[in-house]
């Protein structure tokens, strides 16, 4: 039972930030497309803004690895 809870915790540490990142990137992507259509010089900023939410998934992955290493699944 304990291994199942550890695995669930690790899965949630990745799944929740991944869902939040997908939602954030959908909003940033649609706004960014409109901004680039009007001002093409903003394309670099839009690319950076699209990459920032990905750090949530990377940090979630690191937390999942830590959970698995510390609590041993």
matplotlib code that plots the C-alpha trace (Angstrom):
import matplotlib.pyplot as plt

x = [0.0, 2.8, 4.5, 1.2, 0.8, 4.4, 3.9, 0.6, 2.4, 5.1, 2.5, 0.6, 3.8, 4.1, 0.4, -0.9, 1.9, 1.5, -2.2, -1.5, 1.3, -1.0, -3.7, -1.2, 0.4, -3.0, -3.7, -0.2, -0.2, -3.4, -2.5, 1.0, -0.3, -2.4, 0.5, 2.9, 0.3, 0.2, 3.9, 6.2, 9.1, 7.5, 8.1, 11.2, 9.3, 6.4, 8.7, 10.2, 6.8, 5.8, 8.8, 8.4, 5.5, 7.5, 9.7, 6.7, 6.7, 10.5, 10.3, 7.4, 9.6, 12.4, 10.0, 8.7, 12.3, 13.0, 9.8, 10.8, 14.4, 13.6, 10.5, 11.5, 8.8]
y = [0.0, 2.4, 1.9, 2.7, 6.0, 6.9, 6.2, 8.2, 11.1, 11.1, 10.9, 13.8, 15.8, 15.6, 15.6, 18.7, 21.0, 19.5, 20.3, 23.8, 24.3, 23.2, 25.6, 28.5, 27.8, 27.8, 31.3, 32.6, 31.0, 32.6, 36.0, 35.7, 34.8, 37.9, 40.1, 38.7, 39.3, 43.0, 43.4, 40.8, 42.1, 40.6, 37.0, 36.5, 37.6, 35.4, 32.4, 33.1, 33.5, 30.2, 28.5, 29.9, 27.6, 24.6, 25.1, 24.0, 20.6, 20.3, 21.2, 18.7, 16.1, 16.9, 16.6, 13.3, 11.9, 13.1, 11.5, 8.2, 8.3, 9.3, 7.1, 4.3, 3.1]
z = [0.0, 0.8, -2.6, -4.3, -2.4, -3.2, -6.9, -6.8, -5.1, -7.8, -10.6, -9.1, -8.8, -12.6, -13.7, -11.9, -13.1, -16.6, -16.7, -15.4, -18.0, -20.8, -19.7, -19.3, -22.7, -24.4, -23.1, -23.8, -27.3, -28.4, -27.0, -28.4, -31.9, -31.9, -30.6, -33.3, -36.0, -35.1, -34.1, -35.6, -33.5, -30.4, -31.6, -29.4, -26.3, -27.1, -27.5, -24.1, -22.6, -24.0, -22.4, -18.9, -17.9, -18.9, -15.8, -13.7, -15.4, -15.0, -11.3, -10.9, -12.5, -10.1, -7.1, -8.4, -8.7, -5.1, -3.9, -5.5, -4.3, -0.7, -0.1, -2.6, -4.8]

ax = plt.figure().add_subplot(projection="3d")
ax.plot(x, y, z, "-o")
ax.set_aspect("equal")
plt.show()
